[in-house]
Amino acid sequence: YTDVAQVANAARNYEILHERDDDDTERLDKR
């Protein structure tokens, strides 16, 4: 895996874990 892919994947996982409680964030992500 490239560094960019790892950073993007980690960032996405971080957002999912921390923004799990925010419905607005999930809606924007699914959009």
Residue pairs with C-beta under 8 A, 6 or more apart in sequence:
1 9
15 25
15 29
16 29
19 25
19 26
19 29
20 26
